[in-house]
Amino acid sequence: MKVLFAADGSKFTKKALAFLVTHESLAGPEDEVVVLNAQPPVSGRVKTMIGAATVNAYHRGEAKRVLDPIERFLKRHNLQFRTSWVVGPPAAEVVRAAQREKAHLIVMGTHGYGPIGRVLMGSVAQRVLSDCDVPVLLVK
């Protein structure tokens, strides 16, 4: 099975990762985990003010901050995995990656804002659920 693991570096990502590695039926030695860090883009105005190179360095640094600990964790658990990062609307990028990778399952943590929080703030998890035909496992 191929699992797309969406990682934003929050404590909810850590909980979802722990859940994933403790359930061998989701990610065992024969399975592959594709870890994706999708970062929201900075506005064009900011990019113009501080320069594209600075913005790119920022995104690389953020990806490293999120993905390095996950890589170490997955290596300790002897799982096959790859990591990648993209810049774009997180929900759309997760859906796009799931389709591109032909993932069998998406695993992601959820902040659990509840219905009012979703209305006010939106929810990446909610958008992934509604926009993707791949099964999604949300870990709270």
Secondary structure, DSSP 8 states (H G I E B T S, - for coil): -EEEEE--SSHHHHHHHHHHHH-TTTS-TT-EEEEEEEE----HHHHHHH-HHHHHHHHHHHHHHHHHHHHHHHHHTT-EEEEEEEES-HHHHHHHHHHHHT-SEEEEE----HHHHHHHH--HHHHHHHH--S-EEEE-
